[in-house]
Amino acid sequence: MATGPAPASEQVAAPDSRETVGNITTFVSGMTKFHNNPDLSDIVLRVGPNVYYAHKFALARSSDVFHTMLAGQLWEDSKKSEIVLKESSACEEVFGEFLKYFYCGQVTLEIDTAVPLLLLGDKYNVESIRTECEKFMRRKVQGGNLGARAAVMYMHYARMYGFEELEEKCFDAISRKFESAVAMPEWLDLDVQYVGELLQCTTVIVENEFAVFKAMQDWVLAEYREAQAGENLIRLLPHVRFSQMLPQQLVNVERSVIGQKFPLLLSPFINEAYRFRSLAGQVGGFHDNKFLPRDYTAKEWCTFLRLQLSDIRRFQHNVRTVSLDSPVPNEVHSEDYMWNIAFQLNYIGKRFRSGLGSNATLHKYECLAIKLTPLKICPRDRSFEISLLVYDRDVNVAQIIRRSATVKATQATHRESYAIQAATGFRFGMPSFGQQDSVTVEQFFEENELGPDSPYVKEGAINVAVIIKPHVE
């Protein structure tokens, strides 16, 4: 029996009969025109001296805090056509930019405005603004000359909001650019907790320990903090490594403002430094971090080298180090404490397997091999650390290679060697044989990293610094 067509409610559309049309960009641009526009505005926000015309729907859509304030029956503000928002002066200045986000989904960030916009995003629970502020901060901390300032500014907030990656990058940036960081006005605003943690750090790259002392002194004697100077010195002085200062620097410390105002607090540390210099080489037993050198770039500790890539395979140089017999800096070096350093640049290939099976791709790398040989034959085993600083075009530290090793004095009739593949990609080998041991550190660069567009190469050369430090035994 023939039947008629199914009712319209029972008809199923063919798969290709429907389309979603429209233009999101046009929609967003249409919303943008209502930003701070009295047209159809149903709520006025008074923030400090500024007045903003807003729309309850736009505010409530992106912020559940605003939704509660403007729609909650128990909130008095929900019945008002104008509400007053109390913000800090810094947040008042950027509130217009913050409000713009509700209409166009974008916000303009600068180094100085990222923190107040982060605070507003947190206060009004706009998670997307919090996320974008954190990403921006991470990028700026890793930036060139502004990175040190950004790191000092953001360090406190990174910990406050649990941004662990940002906090780590801030700490690393300040450690690499310590002298630039402490020259910023924001250095004086850091909490004592952060200053103490930085002073405890062994990986700080700084000219010498006296520069660390001066940075600490500037922070302690800041005008608005001077009343707590004694209390702060009790917390911070133990972390300054006076033992690594030269005699004249110790005298300068005693003559400093802190030395004159707080001699009783300072004298135990000065006395300990003189004792260390007198006894460390003969007696030993100094194992605390305060007796370990940082990565100092002063001439007593460090040798700077400019390596022309065209001549690098023939480059050899003698570098200076502190005495292997005594873990203290020396003002006058002799050849007994020198090393020969040779560089070699090679093309190499490494195979990486992708997935299962035998498929592998050959990648070309350039390997910068750095071989160090002490010019002094040691009467006994000597433990030491090597730090190699690789600079970028703007003379910022771009890479840090740190290794610990031991020069063996044991006579041997054959070579025994080992290699350790570090997680960072560095391969570290040390042949163990009599007479003069050598240490080799290999740094792998991808083939294009040392080309014309390399971040490390300027005018056909790369700049490195070599720091060799003995272990305290």
C-alpha positions in Angstrom: 0.0 0.0 0.0 1.5 3.3 -1.0 2.3 5.9 1.6 2.8 9.6 1.4 5.9 11.5 2.4 7.0 11.4 6.0 6.1 14.4 8.1 8.6 17.2 8.1 9.5 16.5 11.7 10.5 12.9 10.8 12.6 13.8 7.7 16.4 13.4 8.2 18.6 15.9 6.4 21.1 14.5 3.9 24.7 14.6 5.2 25.7 17.4 2.8 22.6 19.6 3.1 23.8 21.7 6.1 26.6 24.3 6.3 27.9 26.5 9.1 28.5 30.0 7.8 29.7 33.2 9.2 32.9 35.0 10.0 34.3 35.0 13.6 36.7 37.8 12.8 33.8 40.0 11.7 31.9 39.1 14.9 34.9 40.0 17.1 35.5 43.2 15.4 31.8 44.0 15.9 32.2 43.5 19.6 35.4 45.6 19.8 33.5 48.8 18.9 31.5 48.6 22.2 34.7 48.8 24.3 34.4 51.7 26.7 31.4 52.9 24.6 28.4 54.4 26.4 26.2 53.1 23.6 24.0 50.4 25.1 26.2 50.4 28.3 24.3 49.1 31.3 27.1 49.4 33.9 29.7 52.1 34.7 33.0 51.1 36.3 34.8 53.8 38.3 38.5 52.9 38.8 40.5 55.6 40.5 40.1 58.8 38.6 38.9 56.9 35.4 35.4 56.0 34.3 34.7 53.1 32.0 31.4 52.3 30.2 30.9 48.5 30.1 28.3 45.9 29.5 27.3 43.3 32.0 27.1 40.5 29.5 30.6 41.1 28.2 32.0 41.2 31.8 30.1 38.2 33.0 31.0 36.1 30.0 34.7 36.0 30.8 34.8 36.5 34.5 32.8 34.5 37.1 33.8 37.2 39.6 32.1 39.9 37.6 29.2 37.5 37.0 28.7 37.1 40.7 29.0 40.9 41.4 26.6 41.9 38.7 24.1 39.1 38.7 24.2 37.7 42.2 21.0 38.6 44.2 23.0 38.9 47.5 25.4 41.5 46.1 24.4 45.1 46.5 26.5 46.1 43.5 24.1 44.0 41.2 21.4 46.6 41.7 23.7 49.6 40.9 24.3 51.2 37.5 27.7 52.4 38.6 30.2 50.6 40.9 33.6 51.6 42.3 36.5 49.2 42.0 39.4 49.7 44.4 42.7 48.8 42.7 46.4 49.7 43.3 47.8 52.6 41.4 49.6 50.2 39.0 46.4 48.3 38.3 44.5 51.5 37.8 46.8 52.5 35.0 46.3 49.3 33.0 42.6 48.7 33.8 41.5 50.1 30.4 43.8 47.6 28.7 42.4 44.9 31.0 38.8 45.8 30.1 39.6 45.8 26.4 40.3 42.0 26.7 36.6 41.4 27.4 35.6 42.8 24.0 38.4 41.8 21.6 40.1 38.8 23.4 43.5 40.5 23.2 45.7 42.5 25.5 48.9 44.5 24.9 51.7 43.6 27.3 54.9 45.4 28.2 57.6 44.5 30.7 56.2 47.1 33.2 52.5 46.2 32.7 52.6 42.4 32.8 52.5 42.2 36.6 49.5 44.5 37.2 47.6 42.8 34.4 48.4 39.4 35.9 47.1 40.7 39.3 43.9 41.9 37.7 43.5 38.6 35.8 43.9 36.7 39.1 41.6 39.0 41.1 38.7 38.7 38.6 39.6 35.1 37.7 40.3 35.6 34.0 42.4 32.5 33.5 43.3 33.3 29.9 44.9 36.6 30.9 46.9 34.9 33.7 48.2 32.3 31.1 49.1 34.9 28.5 50.9 37.0 31.2 53.0 34.1 32.3 54.0 33.2 28.8 55.0 36.8 28.1 57.1 36.9 31.3 58.9 33.7 30.3 59.8 35.1 26.9 61.0 38.4 28.3 63.1 36.8 31.0 64.9 34.8 28.3 65.4 37.9 26.2 68.7 39.7 25.7 69.6 42.8 27.6 66.1 43.3 29.2 66.1 39.7 30.6 67.9 40.6 33.8 65.5 43.4 34.7 62.4 41.3 33.8 63.8 38.4 36.0 64.2 40.7 39.0 60.7 42.1 38.5 58.9 38.8 38.0 60.7 36.5 40.5 58.4 37.3 43.4 55.2 36.9 41.4 56.4 33.6 39.8 56.6 32.1 43.3 53.4 33.7 44.5 51.4 32.2 41.7 53.2 28.9 41.5 54.7 29.5 38.1 57.6 27.0 38.6 59.0 27.2 35.1 59.0 31.0 35.2 60.6 31.1 38.7 63.4 28.8 37.5 64.0 31.0 34.4 64.1 34.1 36.6 66.7 32.5 38.9 68.8 31.4 35.9 68.6 34.8 34.2 69.8 36.6 37.4 72.5 34.0 37.9 73.8 34.5 34.4 73.5 38.3 34.4 74.1 39.0 38.1 75.8 42.4 37.8 73.2 43.7 35.3 70.4 42.5 37.6 71.7 44.1 40.8 72.2 47.4 38.9 68.4 47.6 38.3 66.3 49.7 40.7 64.0 46.6 41.1 66.9 44.8 42.8 66.3 46.8 46.0 62.6 45.7 46.0 63.4 42.0 46.2 62.4 40.2 49.5 65.2 39.1 51.7 64.3 35.5 51.1 65.2 35.8 47.4 68.3 37.8 48.0 69.5 35.1 50.4 68.8 32.3 47.9 70.8 34.1 45.2 73.7 34.7 47.5 73.8 30.9 48.3 73.9 30.0 44.6 77.3 28.6 43.4 76.4 29.0 39.7 76.2 32.8 39.8 78.4 34.3 37.0 80.0 37.5 38.4 83.3 39.3 38.2 84.4 38.5 41.7 83.0 38.0 45.2 83.5 41.6 46.1 80.8 42.5 43.5 78.5 40.1 45.4 79.2 41.9 48.6 78.6 45.3 47.1 75.2 44.1 45.7 74.2 42.8 49.1 75.4 46.1 50.8 73.3 48.2 48.4 70.2 46.1 49.1 70.7 46.1 52.9 71.3 49.9 53.1 68.4 50.9 50.8 66.8 54.0 52.4 63.5 52.4 53.2 65.1 49.3 54.7 68.1 50.7 56.6 66.3 50.4 60.0 66.4 46.6 59.6 70.0 46.6 58.4 71.4 44.7 61.3 68.7 42.0 61.2 69.2 41.5 57.5 73.0 41.3 57.8 72.6 38.5 60.3 70.7 36.6 57.6 72.8 37.5 54.6 76.4 37.8 55.7 76.9 34.0 56.1 76.2 33.6 52.3 78.9 36.0 51.1 82.0 34.0 50.2 84.6 36.2 51.8 87.1 33.3 51.6 87.2 33.8 47.8 88.2 37.5 48.0 91.7 38.8 47.4 93.4 40.4 50.4 92.9 43.9 49.1 89.2 43.2 48.6 88.9 42.0 52.2 90.5 45.3 53.3 88.0 47.2 51.2 85.2 45.2 52.9 86.4 46.3 56.3 86.5 49.9 55.1 83.0 49.8 53.5 79.9 51.4 55.0 78.8 48.0 56.5 82.3 47.5 57.8 82.3 50.8 59.6 78.7 50.6 60.9 78.6 46.9 61.8 82.2 45.8 62.6 81.1 43.3 65.2 78.8 41.5 62.8 81.4 41.5 60.0 84.6 40.7 61.8 83.9 36.9 62.3 83.6 36.5 58.6 86.7 38.5 57.8 88.7 36.5 60.3 87.4 33.2 58.9 88.4 34.4 55.3 92.0 35.1 56.5 92.2 31.8 58.3 91.0 30.0 55.1 93.6 31.7 53.0 96.3 30.7 55.5 95.3 27.1 56.1 93.3 25.7 53.3 96.2 24.6 51.2 98.0 22.8 54.0 95.2 21.6 56.4 92.0 21.2 54.3 88.7 20.4 56.0 86.8 23.4 54.5 83.8 21.7 52.9 81.0 24.2 53.3 79.6 26.0 50.2 81.0 29.3 51.5 84.5 28.0 50.7 83.6 27.2 47.1 84.2 29.7 44.3 81.4 30.8 42.0 81.9 31.3 38.3 84.1 34.4 38.5 85.0 36.2 35.3 87.9 38.3 36.8 91.3 37.7 35.3 92.4 35.8 38.5 89.9 33.1 37.7 88.9 33.3 34.0 90.4 33.4 30.5 88.4 35.0 27.6 89.0 33.6 24.1 87.8 34.8 20.8 87.8 31.8 18.4 87.9 32.5 14.6 86.0 29.6 13.1 88.3 29.6 10.1 91.4 29.0 12.3 89.8 27.0 15.1 91.4 23.7 14.1 94.8 25.2 14.7 94.0 27.2 17.8 96.0 26.5 21.0 96.3 28.7 24.0 97.6 28.7 27.6 95.0 29.6 30.2 95.4 30.4 33.8 93.7 28.9 36.8 93.8 29.1 40.6 96.5 26.9 42.2 95.8 23.2 42.2 97.7 23.1 45.5 95.5 25.7 47.3 91.8 26.5 46.6 92.2 30.2 46.9 92.5 32.9 44.2 96.1 34.1 43.4 97.0 37.6 42.5 100.2 36.6 40.8 100.3 33.4 38.7 103.3 31.3 37.7 103.5 28.9 34.9 103.0 26.1 37.4 99.3 26.9 37.4 98.7 27.1 33.7 97.0 24.8 31.3 97.2 24.3 27.6 93.9 24.4 25.8 93.3 23.2 22.3 90.1 23.5 20.2 89.0 21.4 17.4 85.9 21.8 15.2 84.7 18.7 13.3 81.7 17.6 11.3 80.2 14.4 12.7 77.1 12.4 12.1 74.8 10.9 14.6 72.0 8.4 14.0 68.6 8.8 15.7 66.0 6.1 15.6 62.4 7.2 15.1 59.8 4.7 16.3 60.4 1.0 16.2 62.4 -0.9 13.7 65.7 -0.1 12.0 64.8 3.2 10.4 67.2 5.9 11.3 68.1 9.4 10.0 71.6 10.7 9.8 71.9 14.2 11.2 75.0 16.4 10.7 76.5 18.1 13.7 79.5 20.3 14.3 81.4 19.2 17.4 83.6 21.7 19.2 86.1 19.6 21.2 88.0 21.4 23.9 91.0 19.6 25.3 92.8 20.9 28.5 96.1 19.7 29.7 97.8 20.9 32.9 101.3 22.2 32.4 102.2 21.1 35.9 102.7 17.4 36.8 100.7 16.9 40.0 102.3 14.9 42.8 98.8 13.6 43.8 95.3 13.4 42.4 93.7 16.8 41.9 89.9 17.3 41.7 88.7 20.4 39.9 85.8 21.9 37.9 85.6 23.3 34.4 83.1 26.0 33.4 82.9 27.0 29.7 80.8 30.0 29.0 79.6 30.4 25.4 78.5 33.9 24.5 76.0 35.0 21.9 76.3 37.9 19.5 75.3 40.4 22.2 77.9 39.0 24.6 75.3 37.5 26.8 76.0 34.0 28.2 74.1 31.7 25.9 75.3 28.3 27.1 77.1 27.1 30.2 79.0 23.8 30.2 80.1 22.6 33.6 82.1 19.5 34.4 83.9 18.0 37.4 87.0 15.8 36.9 90.2 14.6 38.5 93.8 14.9 37.2 95.4 11.6 38.0 99.0 11.5 39.2 99.2 7.7 39.2 101.8 6.4 36.8 100.4 4.0 34.2 101.7 2.0 31.2 98.5 2.2 29.3 95.6 4.6 28.9 92.3 3.9 30.6 89.4 6.1 29.4 85.8 6.5 30.0 83.0 8.6 28.6 79.8 9.8 30.2 76.9 10.8 28.0 75.2 13.6 29.8 71.5 14.4 29.5 72.4 17.8 28.1 74.0 16.3 25.0 77.6 16.9 26.1 80.1 14.0 26.0 82.8 14.2 28.6 85.9 12.0 28.4 89.0 11.9 30.5 92.0 9.6 29.7 93.8 8.4 32.8 97.5 8.0 32.4 100.7 9.1 34.0 102.7 12.3 33.6 100.0 14.7 32.3 96.3 13.9 32.2 94.1 15.7 29.8 90.4 16.5 30.0 88.2 16.8 26.9 84.8 18.5 26.8 82.8 18.2 23.6 80.0 20.5 22.7 77.6 19.5 19.9 76.1 22.2 17.7 73.7 21.5 14.9 75.2 22.2 11.5 73.5 25.5 11.0 74.1 26.8 14.5 77.6 27.9 13.6 76.6 29.3 10.2 76.1 32.9 9.0 72.9 33.2 11.0 74.2 31.6 14.2 73.3 33.2 17.5 76.9 32.5 18.6 78.9 33.7 15.6 79.8 37.4 15.1 82.3 38.4 12.4 83.3 34.8 11.9 84.2 34.1 15.5 82.6 32.8 18.7 83.5 34.1 22.2 84.1 31.7 25.1 85.3 32.0 28.7 87.3 29.2 30.4 87.1 29.0 34.2 89.0 26.2 36.1 88.4 25.9 39.8 89.9 23.3 42.2 87.6 21.4 44.6 87.9 22.1 48.3 89.2 18.9 49.9 
